[in-house]
Amino acid sequence: MSTPNERQPGPSRREALVAGAAAPLVLLGSAGAQPVNQAPPSTDERPGRMPAAPKPDFVFDIEQKTVAPLGIPTDAILVNGTDPGTEIRYTEGDMFRVLLNNTMQIPCTVHWHGLLVPNYMDGVPGITQYPIGPRQSVFMEYPIVQSGSYWYHSHYGLQEQQGLRGPYIIEESRPAYDYDKDITVFMTDWLDQSPEGIIPQIRNEQPQTAAVKTPVPGGAPFPGDTPFNIDVNYPGYLMNGKSVDDPWTMQVKQGDRLRLRLINGSTATFFRVQLEDHELEIIAADGQPVVPTKAGNVVIAIAERYDVLVTIKKSGSFTLNAVALGTRRQVAGVLHTQGASKKPSPGMPSWQGRAGGSADYASLKSPYPTVLPEGPVKTFNIELGGLMKRYLWSMAGEYYPEPFVPEGDAGPLRINYGDRVRVRFTNSTMMYHPMHLHGHFYRLLSTPGAWDETHCPLKDTVAVGPGEKIDIEFFADNPGHWFFHCHNLYHLAAGMARKFEYVV
């Protein structure tokens, strides 16, 4: 479903999107992304003269850099020199204007995760656009037709793991809640070696390092004692670019009401998040509003986002724990009042209250009906499978031709404009798969087959557990070619992807 909120007046979201797509400013061609003109057009407004070039709100210089967030110098690919990259922040109804400068000697792309964008600006090489070539620039402009917490990342090779990622926040034009501080918490996993070697190491094609020697002894289970298997034994994790040994901190006051935008921008890690001595109130999932629900902690799958409200109830120092599921490791930040300690509490947290987020999807309800318009029903039964010994991952028995699956045979999933598209996931593996659909939001059913549910939450990513069946549905009203894949980057790179293709 690709029209998630219905609050703002004026043109519909789809009308606004189409209007913005009519005169694209992204510069693409058959030879790749073309450089932006070096000399701006004339500002002379006499008849026959070109108008002034629009000024970008954000400039992204994408660069290769050596960084050491865990103390070991590592090659990275960053936006404006930082991981996470520069935060994009707009208000619902604004125009998106960003200049991307690829300063590197290798191609790259940027995908706007969860955003309803013109298809050819979606950032997936080979599906929606050509990569941005070495030393080339692209200017992108489109109307913003939604609000919520999102993020951006590379969709070229394994660059996302190397740091090409960052938060993308769209504030509501008419906020539904009052709060004193709006705080982005961007969580990532960090690898102190080239990600290109991970899959060959798992396949025993290269000497193995500690990063692939899993499971981790004493690993913490998923809430409910379901075993949680992991692919990569990361040396550490980051919160807003800071490690647990050099933590991210923020000063607050007693009585402050905070909106925490919890974004899992990791490559292969689920986090369980808790603020010490405080209860969380979930108000949004994947950028879309949900009926407020209380939780002691929140489990966030790869690429998911949860917005929570919390009121600082006393003076002091409060650790924001983010434990990597399947391990006994975490990253932690600190919210503190003036004069209180800026050091996180030692040891692992003792979990308080019930777990929300992906640990309990059934508790998520949309505040408004999300029933789809009438239309022909198109159903896809998609088994999430694979060959673990060969480290190959499939959707409906087919493998997408990614870099580590040169013989991939995955064909398109064909749909028509106006279809009610229903997908049943059946996970026949022992791993969790966070399944993401580009260009649409889908209804997440609380139980398989409950197509008549009226207030299903709208999401763009759902974690499908081992042996689990999950149903989603969306309305096909955003024509184009749209990527559909597991957001564990190594599962994607090893074949777990398809594409939806609108046909006539």
C-alpha positions in Angstrom: 0.0 0.0 0.0 1.7 3.1 -1.1 -0.4 5.9 0.4 0.3 5.5 4.1 -1.1 8.6 5.8 -4.2 10.6 4.8 -3.9 13.7 7.0 -2.7 16.5 4.8 -4.9 18.5 2.5 -4.3 19.4 -1.1 -3.3 16.9 -3.9 -3.2 13.2 -3.1 0.2 11.7 -2.4 0.2 9.8 -5.6 -0.8 13.0 -7.6 2.1 14.9 -5.9 4.5 12.1 -6.6 3.5 11.9 -10.3 3.7 15.7 -10.6 7.2 15.7 -9.2 8.3 12.9 -11.5 7.1 14.8 -14.6 10.2 16.9 -14.7 13.0 14.9 -13.1 16.3 16.6 -12.3 18.2 13.5 -11.7 20.7 13.2 -14.6 20.9 9.7 -15.9 21.8 8.3 -19.2 22.8 5.1 -21.0 26.4 5.5 -20.1 25.7 6.0 -16.4 24.9 9.0 -14.2 26.1 12.2 -16.0 27.9 15.1 -14.3 25.9 18.0 -13.2 26.6 21.1 -15.4 29.7 22.9 -14.1 28.3 26.3 -14.9 24.8 27.1 -13.5 22.1 28.3 -15.9 21.6 32.0 -16.3 19.4 33.7 -13.7 18.2 36.2 -16.4 14.4 36.1 -16.3 13.9 37.6 -19.7 11.9 35.5 -22.2 13.9 32.6 -23.6 16.4 32.5 -20.7 16.6 29.4 -18.4 15.6 29.8 -14.8 18.2 29.6 -12.0 19.3 26.1 -11.0 17.7 25.0 -7.8 20.0 25.0 -4.8 20.5 21.7 -3.0 19.4 21.5 0.6 22.1 18.9 1.3 25.3 18.0 -0.5 26.6 14.5 -0.1 30.3 14.0 -0.8 30.7 10.3 -0.9 34.3 9.4 -0.2 36.7 6.6 0.7 38.3 7.1 4.1 40.2 5.1 6.7 38.5 5.2 10.1 38.9 3.3 13.4 35.7 3.4 15.5 36.8 0.3 17.3 40.5 1.1 17.3 41.5 -0.8 14.2 42.0 1.3 11.0 39.5 0.1 8.4 38.7 1.2 4.9 35.3 2.9 4.8 32.9 4.6 2.3 31.3 7.6 4.0 29.0 10.5 3.4 30.7 13.8 4.3 33.3 11.9 6.2 31.1 10.4 9.0 29.3 7.1 9.8 26.4 7.5 10.0 26.3 10.1 7.2 24.8 13.5 7.4 21.2 13.4 8.7 18.6 14.5 6.2 15.7 16.3 7.9 12.7 17.8 6.1 9.0 18.6 6.9 6.2 16.7 5.2 5.3 18.5 2.0 8.8 19.9 1.3 10.7 19.2 -1.9 13.7 16.9 -1.6 16.8 18.4 -3.1 20.1 16.6 -2.7 23.4 16.8 -4.7 25.3 13.5 -4.7 29.0 13.8 -5.5 30.8 10.5 -6.0 34.4 11.5 -5.2 35.6 7.9 -5.5 37.2 5.9 -8.3 34.4 3.3 -8.0 30.7 3.5 -8.7 28.0 3.9 -6.0 24.3 4.4 -5.5 22.0 5.7 -2.8 18.7 4.2 -1.9 16.1 6.2 0.1 14.8 3.4 2.3 11.0 3.6 2.8 10.5 6.7 0.7 7.9 6.9 -2.1 10.1 8.3 -4.8 10.0 8.3 -8.7 11.0 4.8 -9.7 14.2 5.9 -11.5 15.5 7.6 -8.3 15.2 4.5 -6.1 19.0 3.7 -6.2 19.1 0.0 -7.2 21.6 -0.6 -10.0 20.3 -2.8 -12.8 16.7 -2.2 -11.8 15.9 1.5 -11.3 19.0 3.4 -12.3 22.6 3.3 -13.5 25.2 3.7 -10.7 26.8 7.0 -10.2 30.1 6.7 -11.9 33.6 7.6 -10.5 34.0 11.4 -10.1 30.4 12.0 -11.2 27.6 14.0 -9.6 23.8 13.7 -9.6 21.2 16.2 -8.4 17.9 14.7 -7.2 14.6 16.4 -6.6 11.2 15.0 -5.8 8.2 15.9 -3.6 8.1 14.5 -0.1 4.6 12.9 0.3 5.0 11.3 3.7 6.4 11.7 7.2 8.3 9.5 9.6 11.7 8.0 10.4 13.6 6.6 7.4 17.2 6.1 6.3 19.4 6.0 3.2 22.1 3.5 2.2 24.1 2.3 -0.7 22.6 -0.5 -2.8 25.9 -1.1 -4.7 27.7 -4.2 -3.7 28.5 -4.3 0.0 29.1 -0.5 0.4 26.4 -0.2 3.1 28.5 -2.4 5.4 31.4 0.0 4.8 29.5 3.0 6.2 27.5 4.5 3.3 24.3 5.0 5.3 22.5 7.6 7.4 19.2 8.8 8.9 16.4 10.5 6.9 13.8 12.2 9.1 10.6 13.8 7.9 8.7 15.8 10.5 4.9 15.9 10.4 3.3 19.0 9.1 0.8 18.7 11.9 2.5 16.7 14.8 0.2 14.3 16.6 2.3 14.4 19.8 4.1 17.1 21.9 7.7 16.5 23.0 10.7 18.5 24.2 13.4 16.8 22.2 13.4 14.9 18.9 16.4 12.5 19.0 17.7 10.2 16.3 19.4 7.0 17.5 21.1 5.3 14.6 22.4 1.8 15.3 24.9 -0.1 13.1 27.2 -3.0 13.2 30.9 -2.5 12.3 33.3 -4.8 10.5 37.0 -4.2 10.8 37.8 -6.0 7.6 36.6 -5.9 4.0 33.0 -7.3 3.7 33.9 -8.8 0.4 35.7 -11.6 2.2 32.8 -12.6 4.5 30.8 -14.9 2.2 33.9 -16.6 0.8 35.0 -17.2 4.4 31.6 -18.7 5.3 31.8 -20.9 2.2 35.3 -22.0 3.3 36.7 -20.6 0.1 39.1 -18.4 2.1 40.7 -18.8 5.5 38.2 -18.0 8.2 38.5 -15.1 10.6 36.8 -14.6 13.9 34.0 -12.7 12.1 32.5 -15.9 10.7 33.0 -18.2 13.7 29.5 -18.4 15.0 27.4 -19.0 17.0 28.9 -16.9 19.7 29.1 -18.9 23.0 26.5 -17.7 25.5 24.5 -15.8 22.9 21.4 -14.1 24.2 18.2 -15.7 22.8 15.4 -13.9 21.0 12.6 -12.8 23.4 10.5 -15.9 24.0 13.6 -18.2 24.0 13.5 -18.7 20.3 17.1 -19.4 19.2 18.6 -16.6 17.3 21.3 -17.6 14.8 23.6 -15.0 13.4 25.8 -14.9 10.2 28.6 -12.5 11.3 30.3 -12.3 14.7 31.0 -8.5 14.6 33.8 -7.1 16.7 31.5 -4.3 17.8 28.5 -2.0 17.2 27.9 1.7 17.0 25.2 4.1 18.2 25.3 7.4 16.3 28.8 6.5 15.3 30.1 5.9 18.8 31.1 2.6 20.5 30.3 1.4 24.0 33.8 2.4 25.0 33.4 6.0 23.8 29.6 6.3 24.1 27.2 8.7 22.5 25.6 10.9 25.2 22.9 13.6 25.4 22.0 15.9 28.2 18.3 16.0 29.2 16.3 17.5 32.1 14.0 15.8 34.5 10.5 16.0 33.1 11.6 16.2 29.5 9.4 14.3 27.1 11.6 12.7 24.4 10.8 11.3 20.9 13.5 8.7 20.2 13.7 7.7 16.6 15.3 4.2 16.9 16.8 3.3 13.5 18.5 -0.1 12.8 20.9 0.8 10.1 22.9 -2.3 10.5 23.9 -4.9 7.9 23.2 -8.2 9.6 22.2 -7.4 13.2 18.9 -7.3 15.2 19.0 -5.0 18.3 17.0 -5.2 21.5 16.8 -1.7 23.0 15.9 -0.5 26.4 16.3 2.8 28.3 17.4 2.1 31.9 14.6 2.7 34.5 12.1 3.9 31.9 9.2 2.5 30.0 8.9 3.2 26.2 5.7 4.1 24.3 5.8 3.0 20.7 4.0 5.5 18.4 5.3 4.6 14.9 6.8 1.7 13.1 8.7 2.1 9.8 7.7 5.7 9.7 3.9 5.0 9.9 1.8 5.8 13.0 0.6 3.0 15.3 -1.8 3.1 18.2 0.4 3.9 21.2 1.6 0.8 23.0 3.8 0.5 26.1 6.9 -1.7 26.1 9.8 -2.2 28.5 12.1 -2.7 25.5 11.9 -2.9 21.7 13.3 -5.5 19.3 14.3 -3.9 16.0 15.0 -6.0 13.0 17.6 -4.9 10.3 16.3 -1.8 8.5 13.2 -1.4 10.8 12.5 1.9 12.6 10.5 2.5 15.8 9.6 5.9 17.2 9.0 5.9 20.9 8.1 8.5 23.5 9.7 8.5 27.0 9.5 11.0 29.8 12.7 11.5 32.0 11.2 10.8 35.4 14.1 11.9 37.6 17.6 13.3 37.6 20.5 11.0 36.9 22.2 8.9 34.3 20.3 6.4 32.2 21.9 3.9 29.9 20.3 3.3 26.5 21.2 -0.3 25.9 21.2 -1.9 22.4 22.1 -5.6 22.6 22.9 -7.5 19.4 20.6 -10.5 19.4 22.5 -13.8 19.2 25.5 -12.4 21.1 26.5 -11.2 24.5 27.6 -7.9 23.0 26.0 -4.5 22.9 26.4 -0.8 22.2 25.1 1.7 24.7 24.6 5.5 24.9 23.7 7.6 27.9 20.9 10.1 28.5 21.9 12.2 31.5 20.8 15.3 33.5 23.3 18.0 34.2 26.2 16.9 36.4 25.3 13.1 36.2 27.6 10.4 34.9 28.1 10.1 31.1 29.3 6.5 31.4 27.0 3.6 30.6 26.1 1.1 33.4 28.4 -1.9 33.4 27.3 -5.3 32.2 24.3 -6.5 30.2 20.9 -5.1 31.0 18.2 -7.0 32.9 15.2 -6.7 30.7 12.2 -5.0 32.1 8.5 -5.4 31.0 7.3 -6.9 27.7 9.3 -6.7 24.5 7.7 -4.7 21.7 8.6 -4.1 18.1 9.4 -7.1 15.9 9.2 -9.3 19.0 5.4 -8.7 19.1 4.0 -7.6 15.7 0.5 -8.5 16.8 0.4 -5.6 19.2 0.9 -3.1 16.4 -2.3 -1.5 15.2 -2.9 1.3 12.8 -4.9 4.2 14.2 -6.9 4.3 11.0 -8.4 1.6 8.7 -5.9 0.3 6.2 -8.2 -1.9 4.1 -7.1 -1.9 0.5 -9.3 -0.6 -2.3 -11.2 -3.2 -4.4 -9.2 -4.8 -7.1 -8.1 -8.1 -8.6 -6.3 -10.3 -6.1 -2.8 -11.4 -7.1 -1.3 -14.0 -4.7 2.4 -15.1 -4.3 3.5 -17.9 -2.1 7.1 -17.2 -1.4 9.3 -19.7 0.4 12.3 -18.3 2.0 14.9 -21.0 1.6 18.5 -21.7 0.9 21.5 -24.0 1.0 23.4 -23.1 4.2 26.4 -25.3 3.4 26.9 -23.4 0.1 25.6 -20.1 1.7 22.9 -19.5 -1.0 19.6 -17.9 -0.1 16.4 -18.1 -2.3 12.9 -16.7 -2.7 10.3 -19.1 -4.0 13.2 -21.4 -5.1 14.9 -18.9 -7.2 18.2 -17.1 -6.7 18.7 -13.5 -7.7 21.9 -12.9 -9.7 23.8 -10.9 -7.1 27.7 -10.7 -7.0 28.0 -13.9 -5.1 25.4 -15.8 -7.2 26.6 -15.3 -10.8 24.3 -18.2 -11.9 21.2 -16.6 -10.4 17.9 -17.4 -12.2 15.3 -15.3 -10.4 12.6 -14.0 -12.7 10.3 -11.0 -12.0 7.1 -11.1 -10.1 4.6 -9.6 -12.5 1.6 -7.5 -11.3 -0.8 -5.0 -12.8 -1.8 -1.5 -11.8 -4.7 -1.8 -9.4 -4.0 -5.3 -8.1 -4.4 -6.3 -4.5 -1.1 -8.1 -4.1 -0.9 -10.7 -1.4 2.3 -12.4 -0.3 2.6 -15.3 2.0 6.2 -15.8 3.4 7.1 -19.3 4.6 10.5 -19.4 6.2 12.0 -22.9 5.8 15.4 -21.8 7.1 16.9 -21.5 10.6 17.6 -17.8 10.2 15.6 -14.6 10.5 14.9 -12.8 7.3 13.9 -9.0 7.4 11.9 -8.7 4.1 11.8 -5.3 2.5 9.7 -4.0 -0.4 10.7 -0.8 -2.2 8.2 1.8 -3.4 5.3 0.7 -1.3 4.0 0.2 2.2 2.2 -3.1 3.0 -0.4 -4.3 5.5 1.2 -6.7 8.0 -1.5 -9.2 9.1 -1.5 -10.3 12.7 -2.3 -13.9 11.7 -1.9 -15.6 8.3 -5.1 -15.5 6.2 -6.8 -12.7 8.2 -7.3 -10.6 5.0 -10.3 -8.9 6.5 -8.5 -7.2 9.4 -9.2 -3.5 9.3 -6.4 -1.9 11.2 -3.3 -3.7 10.2 -0.1 -1.7 10.6 1.7 -0.4 7.5 5.3 -1.4 7.2 8.1 -1.7 4.6 10.2 -4.3 6.4 9.1 -7.4 8.4 11.2 -10.0 10.2 10.2 -13.6 9.2 11.4 -16.0 11.9 12.5 -19.6 11.4 9.6 -21.9 10.5 7.2 -18.9 10.5 4.5 -17.9 8.1 3.7 -14.2 7.6 1.1 -12.6 5.3 1.4 -9.1 3.8 -0.6 -7.3 1.2 -0.3 -4.0 -0.7 -2.2 -2.1 -3.4 -0.3 -1.9 -6.7 -0.6 1.8 -7.5 3.1 2.8 -8.0 4.2 1.5 -11.4 7.7 0.6 -12.2 10.3 -2.1 -11.3 10.6 -2.4 -7.5 13.2 -4.5 -5.6 11.9 -7.0 -3.0 14.6 -8.6 -0.8 16.0 -9.7 2.5 17.7 -6.8 4.2 20.4 -8.9 5.7 23.0 -7.7 3.2 24.8 -11.1 3.1 21.5 -13.0 2.4 20.7 -10.5 -0.4 24.2 -10.8 -1.9 23.8 -14.6 -1.8 20.6 -14.5 -3.8 17.6 -13.7 -1.5 15.9 -11.1 -3.7 13.3 -10.7 -6.5 11.6 -7.7 -8.2 8.0 -6.7 -8.7 7.4 -5.6 -12.3 4.3 -3.8 -13.3 3.0 -5.0 -16.7 0.1 -4.2 -19.0 
